[in-house]
């Protein structure tokens, strides 16, 4: 009886230690991490993690203002390649300002001489609030990134109805496995 209790105690302690070691060895999950199996991690980050467009640095948009262009890196921090498939923007404060602003979003190639910039979206910034499906051409391999070039401007025809408005926006990028990795399933 004493041997049975001792073996049960040793087994229980060993099991608990094994579970602790197993869970401590797992990578932490972020909001955009998807685990597709024991060691397959589908994860991305955006960089820089500071506002891209800021009136103190870039000035204000006004009818006929020059185009302001910034780059945003979509970094593959997982171990599965992906492509960009959707862009969604959430607006805060004076949301109607997004109707007066125009935007273009391009994917830039790592080696520009091999591939021209690929247009993902062109049109009113406000349309991105519904989310726009895009056809990303560049494959982000593990530990590489895709550079998105984002340009914003206000055309001369915008008029004065946007004067004095302020707005902030959060951009969300959705990525997908290429068909070679997901066997045709998204």
BAFI-807316 format. One record per atom (N, C-alpha, C, O): atom name; x, y, z. Coordinates in pm, whole numbers. Layout:
<sites>
SITE atom     c1     c2     c3
SITE   CA      X      Y      Z
...
</sites>
This chain:
<sites>
SITE atom     c1     c2     c3
SITE    N     83   -119      0
SITE   CA      0      0      0
SITE    C     88    126      0
SITE    O     60    223    -70
SITE    N    195    122     81
SITE   CA    285    236     89
SITE    C    357    255    -44
SITE    O    382    368    -84
SITE    N    392    145   -113
SITE   CA    460    154   -242
SITE    C    366    213   -346
SITE    O    409    292   -430
SITE    N    239    178   -343
SITE   CA    140    231   -437
SITE    C    125    381   -419
SITE    O    120    454   -518
SITE    N    117    429   -294
SITE   CA    105    573   -268
SITE    C    231    646   -315
SITE    O    221    756   -370
SITE    N    347    588   -293
SITE   CA    471    650   -335
SITE    C    478    658   -487
SITE    O    514    762   -541
SITE    N    445    550   -555
SITE   CA    446    550   -701
SITE    C    344    648   -757
SITE    O    372    716   -856
SITE    N    228    656   -696
SITE   CA    125    751   -740
SITE    C    173    894   -722
SITE    O    151    978   -809
SITE    N    238    923   -611
SITE   CA    293   1057   -585
SITE    C    402   1092   -685
SITE    O    403   1202   -739
SITE    N    493    998   -710
SITE   CA    602   1022   -807
SITE    C    544   1044   -946
SITE    O    588   1134  -1018
SITE    N    445    962   -984
SITE   CA    382    976  -1114
SITE    C    315   1113  -1128
SITE    O    329   1179  -1231
SITE    N    242   1156  -1026
SITE   CA    172   1284  -1027
SITE    C    271   1399  -1038
SITE    O    250   1492  -1116
SITE    N    378   1395   -960
SITE   CA    479   1501   -965
SITE    C    546   1505  -1101
SITE    O    566   1612  -1158
SITE    N    580   1389  -1155
SITE   CA    642   1382  -1288
SITE    C    548   1436  -1395
SITE    O    592   1508  -1484
SITE    N    421   1402  -1388
SITE   CA    324   1450  -1484
SITE    C    312   1602  -1478
SITE    O    311   1669  -1582
SITE    N    303   1658  -1357
SITE   CA    293   1804  -1342
SITE    C    417   1874  -1393
SITE    O    407   1975  -1461
SITE    N    535   1821  -1360
SITE   CA    659   1881  -1410
SITE    C    665   1874  -1563
SITE    O    708   1970  -1627
SITE    N    624   1763  -1620
SITE   CA    623   1750  -1766
SITE    C    530   1852  -1830
SITE    O    566   1914  -1930
SITE    N    412   1871  -1774
SITE   CA    318   1970  -1826
SITE    C    374   2111  -1814
SITE    O    360   2191  -1907
SITE    N    437   2143  -1702
SITE   CA    497   2275  -1684
SITE    C    608   2300  -1784
SITE    O    615   2408  -1844
SITE    N    694   2203  -1804
SITE   CA    805   2219  -1899
SITE    C    750   2232  -2041
SITE    O    800   2313  -2118
SITE    N    649   2152  -2076
SITE   CA    591   2157  -2210
SITE    C    528   2294  -2238
SITE    O    551   2351  -2345
SITE    N    449   2346  -2144
SITE   CA    383   2474  -2168
SITE    C    481   2590  -2162
SITE    O    460   2691  -2230
SITE    N    586   2580  -2083
SITE   CA    685   2688  -2076
SITE    C    764   2697  -2206
SITE    O    817   2804  -2237
SITE    N    773   2589  -2283
SITE   CA    849   2586  -2407
SITE    C    769   2640  -2526
SITE    O    826   2658  -2634
SITE    N    640   2666  -2510
SITE   CA    557   2714  -2620
SITE    C    574   2864  -2638
SITE    O    584   2937  -2539
SITE    N    578   2913  -2764
SITE   CA    589   3057  -2786
SITE    C    462   3127  -2743
SITE    O    353   3070  -2747
SITE    N    476   3253  -2700
SITE   CA    358   3327  -2658
SITE    C    276   3365  -2781
SITE    O    330   3382  -2890
SITE    N    146   3379  -2763
SITE   CA     56   3411  -2874
SITE    C     19   3558  -2868
SITE    O    -13   3611  -2762
SITE    N     22   3624  -2984
SITE   CA    -24   3763  -2991
SITE    C   -163   3761  -3054
SITE    O   -216   3656  -3087
SITE    N   -220   3879  -3070
SITE   CA   -356   3889  -3123
SITE    C   -365   3838  -3266
SITE    O   -473   3796  -3309
SITE    N   -254   3841  -3339
SITE   CA   -262   3799  -3479
SITE    C   -193   3665  -3503
SITE    O   -170   3629  -3619
SITE    N   -161   3592  -3400
SITE   CA    -94   3462  -3417
SITE    C   -196   3351  -3435
SITE    O   -296   3344  -3363
SITE    N   -170   3266  -3531
SITE   CA   -253   3148  -3552
SITE    C   -160   3028  -3552
SITE    O    -64   3024  -3629
SITE    N   -187   2930  -3468
SITE   CA   -107   2809  -3467
SITE    C   -177   2706  -3554
SITE    O   -292   2670  -3528
SITE    N   -109   2658  -3656
SITE   CA   -169   2565  -3750
SITE    C   -126   2421  -3724
SITE    O   -156   2332  -3803
SITE    N    -58   2400  -3619
SITE   CA     -8   2267  -3584
SITE    C     87   2285  -3468
SITE    O     99   2394  -3412
SITE    N    154   2181  -3433
SITE   CA    239   2186  -3316
SITE    C    353   2289  -3330
SITE    O    381   2362  -3235
SITE    N    417   2295  -3445
SITE   CA    531   2385  -3461
SITE    C    509   2488  -3571
SITE    O    601   2566  -3600
SITE    N    392   2492  -3632
SITE   CA    367   2585  -3742
SITE    C    298   2709  -3687
SITE    O    188   2702  -3632
SITE    N    365   2825  -3702
SITE   CA    312   2951  -3649
SITE    C    292   3050  -3765
SITE    O    386   3079  -3839
SITE    N    171   3099  -3778
SITE   CA    133   3195  -3882
SITE    C    116   3328  -3810
SITE    O     16   3348  -3741
SITE    N    211   3420  -3825
SITE   CA    210   3542  -3745
SITE    C    275   3656  -3823
SITE    O    367   3635  -3901
SITE    N    225   3778  -3801
SITE   CA    281   3896  -3864
SITE    C    273   4015  -3770
SITE    O    195   4016  -3675
SITE    N    356   4116  -3799
SITE   CA    357   4242  -3725
SITE    C    367   4356  -3825
SITE    O    415   4337  -3937
SITE    N    323   4475  -3785
SITE   CA    338   4594  -3867
SITE    C    447   4682  -3808
SITE    O    462   4691  -3686
SITE    N    524   4746  -3895
SITE   CA    632   4833  -3850
SITE    C    638   4955  -3943
SITE    O    627   4936  -4064
SITE    N    654   5074  -3896
SITE   CA    681   5110  -3757
SITE    C    554   5106  -3673
SITE    O    443   5107  -3726
SITE    N    573   5102  -3542
SITE   CA    460   5094  -3449
SITE    C    424   5233  -3396
SITE    O    371   5247  -3286
SITE    N    454   5334  -3474
SITE   CA    421   5473  -3442
SITE    C    333   5526  -3556
SITE    O    333   5467  -3665
SITE    N    260   5635  -3534
SITE   CA    175   5688  -3642
SITE    C    257   5719  -3768
SITE    O    365   5778  -3760
SITE    N    205   5679  -3883
SITE   CA    274   5707  -4009
SITE    C    263   5853  -4048
SITE    O    363   5916  -4084
SITE    N    143   5907  -4040
SITE   CA    118   6045  -4080
SITE    C     88   6127  -3956
SITE    O      0   6092  -3878
SITE    N    161   6236  -3937
SITE   CA    141   6320  -3819
SITE    C    150   6467  -3861
SITE    O    247   6507  -3925
SITE    N     48   6549  -3824
SITE   CA     48   6688  -3871
SITE    C    170   6768  -3826
SITE    O    213   6859  -3898
SITE    N    227   6738  -3709
SITE   CA    345   6813  -3664
SITE    C    467   6786  -3751
SITE    O    553   6872  -3766
SITE    N    474   6666  -3808
SITE   CA    589   6631  -3893
SITE    C    560   6650  -4041
SITE    O    646   6695  -4117
SITE    N    437   6615  -4081
SITE   CA    404   6614  -4224
SITE    C    321   6733  -4270
SITE    O    305   6754  -4390
SITE    N    269   6811  -4178
SITE   CA    179   6921  -4214
SITE    C     36   6871  -4224
SITE    O      7   6754  -4200
SITE    N    -54   6962  -4260
SITE   CA   -196   6930  -4269
SITE    C   -234   6907  -4415
SITE    O   -171   6960  -4507
SITE    N   -340   6828  -4434
SITE   CA   -394   6810  -4568
SITE    C   -491   6924  -4597
SITE    O   -570   6961  -4511
SITE    N   -485   6979  -4716
SITE   CA   -574   7084  -4761
SITE    C   -597   7063  -4910
SITE    O   -517   6994  -4975
SITE    N   -703   7121  -4968
SITE   CA   -727   7101  -5111
SITE    C   -604   7139  -5194
SITE    O   -554   7251  -5186
SITE    N   -556   7044  -5271
SITE   CA   -438   7065  -5353
SITE    C   -307   7040  -5280
SITE    O   -200   7067  -5335
SITE    N   -314   6990  -5157
SITE   CA   -190   6964  -5082
SITE    C   -109   6854  -5151
SITE    O   -165   6768  -5219
SITE    N     22   6858  -5134
SITE   CA    105   6756  -5199
SITE    C     80   6618  -5139
SITE    O     37   6603  -5025
SITE    N    109   6518  -5219
SITE   CA     94   6379  -5178
SITE    C    201   6349  -5072
SITE    O    319   6381  -5090
SITE    N    158   6288  -4961
SITE   CA    252   6245  -4857
SITE    C    260   6093  -4864
SITE    O    159   6024  -4861
SITE    N    382   6042  -4873
SITE   CA    404   5899  -4891
SITE    C    488   5844  -4778
SITE    O    591   5901  -4743
SITE    N    443   5733  -4722
SITE   CA    514   5665  -4612
SITE    C    516   5515  -4642
SITE    O    433   5465  -4718
SITE    N    610   5446  -4581
SITE   CA    620   5300  -4596
SITE    C    580   5231  -4468
SITE    O    609   5277  -4358
SITE    N    512   5119  -4485
SITE   CA    470   5035  -4373
SITE    C    517   4893  -4404
SITE    O    486   4838  -4509
SITE    N    592   4834  -4312
SITE   CA    642   4698  -4332
SITE    C    547   4598  -4267
SITE    O    509   4614  -4151
SITE    N    510   4496  -4342
SITE   CA    431   4384  -4291
SITE    C    532   4271  -4272
SITE    O    573   4206  -4368
SITE    N    571   4249  -4147
SITE   CA    680   4157  -4115
SITE    C    627   4017  -4084
SITE    O    533   4001  -4007
SITE    N    688   3917  -4144
SITE   CA    653   3777  -4118
SITE    C    738   3729  -4002
SITE    O    857   3701  -4019
SITE    N    679   3719  -3884
SITE   CA    750   3672  -3765
SITE    C    713   3527  -3732
SITE    O    753   3474  -3629
SITE    N    637   3466  -3820
SITE   CA    603   3325  -3806
SITE    C    697   3240  -3891
SITE    O    804   3286  -3930
SITE    N    655   3118  -3919
SITE   CA    741   3031  -4000
SITE    C    668   2978  -4124
SITE    O    706   2874  -4178
SITE    N    562   3049  -4169
SITE   CA    488   3012  -4289
SITE    C    481   3137  -4379
SITE    O    451   3245  -4330
SITE    N    508   3123  -4509
SITE   CA    498   3239  -4599
SITE    C    354   3286  -4613
SITE    O    261   3208  -4597
SITE    N    337   3417  -4644
SITE   CA    203   3470  -4666
SITE    C    206   3582  -4768
SITE    O    312   3632  -4805
SITE    N     84   3621  -4814
SITE   CA     63   3734  -4904
SITE    C    -46   3821  -4846
SITE    O   -131   3774  -4770
SITE    N    -45   3949  -4881
SITE   CA   -147   4044  -4836
SITE    C   -277   4015  -4912
SITE    O   -276   3995  -5033
SITE    N   -389   4014  -4837
SITE   CA   -517   3986  -4906
SITE    C   -629   4086  -4871
SITE    O   -730   4089  -4941
SITE    N   -615   4166  -4765
SITE   CA   -722   4259  -4728
SITE    C   -665   4376  -4648
SITE    O   -573   4360  -4568
SITE    N   -722   4494  -4673
SITE   CA   -684   4614  -4598
SITE    C   -811   4675  -4542
SITE    O   -911   4691  -4612
SITE    N   -806   4707  -4415
SITE   CA   -923   4762  -4345
SITE    C   -874   4878  -4258
SITE    O   -771   4867  -4192
SITE    N   -949   4988  -4256
SITE   CA   -911   5104  -4176
SITE    C  -1029   5143  -4086
SITE    O  -1143   5148  -4132
SITE    N   -999   5171  -3960
SITE   CA  -1098   5221  -3865
SITE    C  -1068   5368  -3841
SITE    O   -954   5405  -3812
SITE    N  -1170   5453  -3852
SITE   CA  -1154   5598  -3836
SITE    C  -1212   5644  -3702
SITE    O  -1310   5588  -3653
SITE    N  -1149   5746  -3646
SITE   CA  -1193   5806  -3520
SITE    C  -1204   5957  -3539
SITE    O  -1137   6013  -3626
SITE    N  -1285   6022  -3461
SITE   CA  -1310   6166  -3460
SITE    C  -1391   6205  -3583
SITE    O  -1497   6148  -3606
SITE    N  -1343   6301  -3664
SITE   CA  -1419   6353  -3778
SITE    C  -1404   6260  -3898
SITE    O  -1322   6283  -3987
SITE    N  -1484   6154  -3899
SITE   CA  -1472   6048  -4000
SITE    C  -1497   6098  -4142
SITE    O  -1447   6040  -4238
SITE    N  -1576   6206  -4156
SITE   CA  -1606   6256  -4290
SITE    C  -1481   6311  -4360
SITE    O  -1483   6327  -4482
SITE    N  -1375   6339  -4288
SITE   CA  -1250   6383  -4350
SITE    C  -1195   6275  -4443
SITE    O  -1131   6306  -4544
SITE    N  -1219   6150  -4411
SITE   CA  -1171   6039  -4495
SITE    C  -1234   6042  -4634
SITE    O  -1176   5988  -4728
SITE    N  -1353   6104  -4648
SITE   CA  -1417   6114  -4779
SITE    C  -1341   6209  -4871
SITE    O  -1344   6192  -4993
SITE    N  -1275   6309  -4815
SITE   CA  -1202   6407  -4895
SITE    C  -1060   6367  -4927
SITE    O   -996   6428  -5013
SITE    N  -1009   6267  -4860
SITE   CA   -871   6224  -4883
SITE    C   -865   6109  -4982
SITE    O   -950   6020  -4981
SITE    N   -767   6112  -5067
SITE   CA   -741   6004  -5163
SITE    C   -619   5927  -5116
SITE    O   -532   5981  -5048
SITE    N   -613   5800  -5152
SITE   CA   -498   5719  -5112
SITE    C   -462   5619  -5222
SITE    O   -547   5574  -5299
SITE    N   -335   5585  -5225
SITE   CA   -284   5477  -5308
SITE    C   -197   5390  -5219
SITE    O   -119   5439  -5138
SITE    N   -212   5259  -5237
SITE   CA   -130   5165  -5160
SITE    C    -65   5069  -5259
SITE    O   -132   5000  -5335
SITE    N     68   5067  -5257
SITE   CA    148   4981  -5344
SITE    C    226   4882  -5261
SITE    O    267   4911  -5149
SITE    N    248   4764  -5317
SITE   CA    346   4669  -5265
SITE    C    476   4699  -5337
SITE    O    479   4711  -5460
SITE    N    584   4711  -5261
SITE   CA    713   4737  -5323
SITE    C    798   4612  -5321
SITE    O    803   4540  -5221
SITE    N    863   4585  -5431
SITE   CA    949   4468  -5442
SITE    C   1079   4492  -5367
SITE    O   1125   4606  -5355
SITE    N   1138   4384  -5317
SITE   CA   1267   4393  -5249
SITE    C   1372   4440  -5349
SITE    O   1457   4524  -5315
SITE    N   1368   4388  -5468
SITE   CA   1458   4430  -5575
SITE    C   1375   4502  -5681
SITE    O   1319   4438  -5770
SITE    N   1366   4637  -5674
SITE   CA   1276   4713  -5762
SITE    C   1302   4689  -5911
SITE    O   1209   4702  -5991
SITE    N   1425   4655  -5950
SITE   CA   1452   4634  -6091
SITE    C   1387   4507  -6144
SITE    O   1363   4495  -6264
SITE    N   1357   4412  -6055
SITE   CA   1296   4287  -6098
SITE    C   1144   4297  -6108
SITE    O   1082   4223  -6185
SITE    N   1084   4388  -6031
SITE   CA    938   4398  -6031
SITE    C    896   4541  -6004
SITE    O    944   4604  -5909
SITE    N    806   4593  -6088
SITE   CA    753   4727  -6066
SITE    C    663   4725  -5942
SITE    O    613   4619  -5905
SITE    N    643   4841  -5877
SITE   CA    549   4844  -5764
SITE    C    411   4794  -5809
SITE    O    365   4823  -5920
SITE    N    348   4718  -5722
SITE   CA    218   4656  -5752
SITE    C    108   4733  -5679
SITE    O    108   4738  -5556
SITE    N     15   4791  -5753
SITE   CA    -95   4869  -5695
SITE    C   -195   4775  -5627
SITE    O   -251   4686  -5691
SITE    N   -216   4796  -5497
SITE   CA   -316   4719  -5423
SITE    C   -449   4793  -5414
SITE    O   -556   4732  -5422
SITE    N   -443   4929  -5398
SITE   CA   -567   5006  -5383
SITE    C   -541   5149  -5426
SITE    O   -435   5205  -5400
SITE    N   -639   5208  -5493
SITE   CA   -638   5351  -5526
SITE    C   -781   5400  -5517
SITE    O   -871   5342  -5578
SITE    N   -803   5506  -5442
SITE   CA   -938   5561  -5430
SITE    C   -953   5639  -5301
SITE    O   -854   5668  -5233
SITE    N  -1078   5673  -5267
SITE   CA  -1103   5748  -5143
SITE    C  -1060   5667  -5020
SITE    O  -1081   5546  -5013
SITE    N  -1000   5735  -4927
SITE   CA   -959   5670  -4803
SITE    C  -1080   5611  -4731
SITE    O  -1069   5508  -4665
SITE    N  -1195   5676  -4743
SITE   CA  -1316   5631  -4673
SITE    C  -1359   5490  -4715
SITE    O  -1419   5419  -4634
SITE    N  -1331   5447  -4838
SITE   CA  -1370   5313  -4882
SITE    C  -1302   5203  -4803
SITE    O  -1353   5091  -4796
SITE    N  -1188   5233  -4745
SITE   CA  -1116   5132  -4667
SITE    C  -1186   5100  -4535
SITE    O  -1150   5003  -4469
SITE    N  -1285   5181  -4496
SITE   CA  -1358   5151  -4372
SITE    C  -1444   5027  -4386
SITE    O  -1480   4964  -4286
SITE    N  -1479   4991  -4508
SITE   CA  -1557   4870  -4533
SITE    C  -1466   4749  -4550
SITE    O  -1513   4635  -4549
SITE    N  -1338   4774  -4564
SITE   CA  -1243   4668  -4594
SITE    C  -1238   4644  -4744
SITE    O  -1342   4640  -4810
SITE    N  -1120   4629  -4795
SITE   CA  -1101   4608  -4938
SITE    C  -1016   4484  -4958
SITE    O   -906   4474  -4902
SITE    N  -1066   4391  -5038
SITE   CA   -986   4274  -5073
SITE    C   -882   4316  -5175
SITE    O   -913   4387  -5271
SITE    N   -759   4274  -5154
SITE   CA   -650   4308  -5245
SITE    C   -580   4179  -5289
SITE    O   -592   4075  -5224
SITE    N   -508   4189  -5398
SITE   CA   -439   4073  -5453
SITE    C   -289   4094  -5438
SITE    O   -222   4137  -5533
SITE    N   -235   4063  -5321
SITE   CA    -93   4077  -5298
SITE    C    -14   3982  -5387
SITE    O    -47   3864  -5398
SITE    N     90   4033  -5449
SITE   CA    174   3952  -5539
SITE    C    302   3904  -5471
SITE    O    358   3801  -5508
SITE    N    348   3979  -5371
SITE   CA    477   3949  -5309
SITE    C    458   3850  -5194
SITE    O    370   3867  -5110
SITE    N    541   3749  -5192
SITE   CA    538   3646  -5089
SITE    C    635   3684  -4978
SITE    O    754   3703  -5002
SITE    N    583   3697  -4855
SITE   CA    668   3724  -4739
SITE    C    711   3591  -4680
SITE    O    633   3523  -4614
SITE    N    835   3556  -4703
SITE   CA    890   3434  -4646
SITE    C    915   3455  -4497
SITE    O    917   3570  -4453
SITE    N    933   3349  -4418
SITE   CA    963   3367  -4275
SITE    C   1083   3460  -4254
SITE    O   1184   3451  -4324
SITE    N   1069   3549  -4156
SITE   CA   1170   3646  -4117
SITE    C   1204   3746  -4228
SITE    O   1315   3799  -4234
SITE    N   1106   3773  -4316
SITE   CA   1118   3879  -4416
SITE    C    994   3967  -4404
SITE    O    908   3942  -4319
SITE    N    984   4068  -4489
SITE   CA    868   4156  -4482
SITE    C    827   4201  -4621
SITE    O    902   4192  -4718
SITE    N    705   4250  -4627
SITE   CA    650   4314  -4746
SITE    C    642   4463  -4713
SITE    O    596   4500  -4606
SITE    N    687   4548  -4804
SITE   CA    677   4692  -4782
SITE    C    556   4746  -4857
SITE    O    544   4729  -4978
SITE    N    466   4811  -4782
SITE   CA    352   4878  -4841
SITE    C    381   5027  -4845
SITE    O    414   5087  -4743
SITE    N    371   5086  -4963
SITE   CA    390   5230  -4978
SITE    C    252   5294  -4979
SITE    O    171   5267  -5068
SITE    N    226   5378  -4879
SITE   CA     94   5440  -4863
SITE    C    106   5589  -4889
SITE    O    182   5659  -4822
SITE    N     29   5638  -4988
SITE   CA     28   5781  -5021
SITE    C   -110   5836  -4992
SITE    O   -211   5772  -5022
SITE    N   -115   5955  -4933
SITE   CA   -242   6020  -4901
SITE    C   -231   6167  -4944
SITE    O   -127   6230  -4926
SITE    N   -340   6219  -5002
SITE   CA   -344   6359  -5042
SITE    C   -489   6403  -5052
SITE    O   -581   6321  -5052
SITE    N   -507   6535  -5059
SITE   CA   -641   6590  -5078
SITE    C   -642   6661  -5213
SITE    O   -563   6753  -5235
SITE    N   -729   6619  -5304
SITE   CA   -731   6682  -5437
SITE    C   -780   6826  -5431
SITE    O   -849   6866  -5337
SITE    N   -743   6904  -5532
SITE   CA   -783   7046  -5538
SITE    C   -934   7063  -5537
SITE    O   -984   7165  -5490
SITE    N  -1007   6966  -5588
SITE   CA  -1153   6975  -5599
SITE    C  -1226   6944  -5468
SITE    O  -1349   6944  -5465
SITE    N  -1153   6918  -5361
SITE   CA  -1216   6878  -5235
SITE    C  -1304   6988  -5174
SITE    O  -1403   6956  -5108
SITE    N  -1271   7111  -5192
SITE   CA  -1351   7220  -5137
SITE    C  -1319   7247  -4990
SITE    O  -1230   7184  -4932
SITE    N  -1393   7341  -4931
SITE   CA  -1364   7386  -4795
SITE    C  -1440   7310  -4687
SITE    O  -1421   7337  -4568
SITE    N  -1526   7215  -4724
SITE   CA  -1607   7146  -4622
SITE    C  -1524   7061  -4527
SITE    O  -1576   7018  -4424
SITE    N  -1398   7037  -4557
SITE   CA  -1312   6956  -4470
SITE    C  -1222   7042  -4381
SITE    O  -1143   6991  -4302
SITE    N  -1236   7173  -4395
SITE   CA  -1151   7266  -4318
SITE    C  -1174   7250  -4168
SITE    O  -1288   7249  -4121
SITE    N  -1066   7238  -4094
SITE   CA  -1072   7230  -3949
SITE    C  -1103   7092  -3893
SITE    O  -1107   7075  -3771
SITE    N  -1124   6993  -3977
SITE   CA  -1154   6858  -3929
SITE    C  -1026   6785  -3891
SITE    O   -921   6805  -3951
SITE    N  -1037   6699  -3790
SITE   CA   -924   6617  -3745
SITE    C   -970   6472  -3738
SITE    O  -1085   6443  -3703
SITE    N   -879   6382  -3772
SITE   CA   -916   6242  -3775
SITE    C   -792   6158  -3748
SITE    O   -680   6194  -3786
SITE    N   -813   6046  -3681
SITE   CA   -707   5945  -3670
SITE    C   -763   5816  -3730
SITE    O   -884   5796  -3738
SITE    N   -671   5729  -3770
SITE   CA   -713   5605  -3835
SITE    C   -618   5493  -3795
SITE    O   -498   5514  -3782
SITE    N   -673   5374  -3777
SITE   CA   -595   5253  -3752
SITE    C   -608   5164  -3874
SITE    O   -718   5141  -3924
SITE    N   -495   5114  -3922
SITE   CA   -496   5026  -4038
SITE    C   -478   4882  -3994
SITE    O   -397   4853  -3906
SITE    N   -552   4792  -4056
SITE   CA   -539   4649  -4029
SITE    C   -509   4581  -4163
SITE    O   -577   4606  -4263
SITE    N   -410   4496  -4163
SITE   CA   -371   4422  -4282
SITE    C   -400   4275  -4256
SITE    O   -359   4221  -4153
SITE    N   -470   4211  -4347
SITE   CA   -497   4068  -4337
SITE    C   -409   3997  -4438
SITE    O   -395   4041  -4553
SITE    N   -350   3887  -4395
SITE   CA   -265   3809  -4485
SITE    C   -323   3669  -4497
SITE    O   -403   3626  -4414
SITE    N   -282   3598  -4602
SITE   CA   -330   3462  -4625
SITE    C   -213   3374  -4668
SITE    O   -111   3422  -4717
SITE    N   -233   3246  -4648
SITE   CA   -136   3149  -4697
SITE    C   -145   3144  -4848
SITE    O   -256   3148  -4902
SITE    N    -34   3135  -4918
SITE   CA    -45   3116  -5062
SITE    C    -99   2977  -5093
SITE    O    -82   2887  -5011
SITE    N   -162   2957  -5208
SITE   CA   -221   2826  -5240
SITE    C   -123   2710  -5230
SITE    O   -164   2597  -5203
SITE    N      5   2734  -5252
SITE   CA    101   2624  -5242
SITE    C    116   2574  -5100
SITE    O    157   2460  -5078
SITE    N     83   2658  -5002
SITE   CA     94   2618  -4861
SITE    C    -35   2564  -4805
SITE    O    -34   2474  -4721
SITE    N   -148   2621  -4852
SITE   CA   -276   2580  -4794
SITE    C   -352   2481  -4882
SITE    O   -466   2446  -4853
SITE    N   -288   2436  -4988
SITE   CA   -349   2339  -5080
SITE    C   -483   2389  -5134
SITE    O   -577   2311  -5154
SITE    N   -491   2522  -5158
SITE   CA   -611   2579  -5218
SITE    C   -718   2622  -5122
SITE    O   -820   2674  -5164
SITE    N   -698   2601  -4991
SITE   CA   -798   2642  -4892
SITE    C   -752   2768  -4823
SITE    O   -637   2776  -4779
SITE    N   -838   2868  -4813
SITE   CA   -802   2991  -4743
SITE    C   -853   2987  -4602
SITE    O   -833   3081  -4526
</sites>
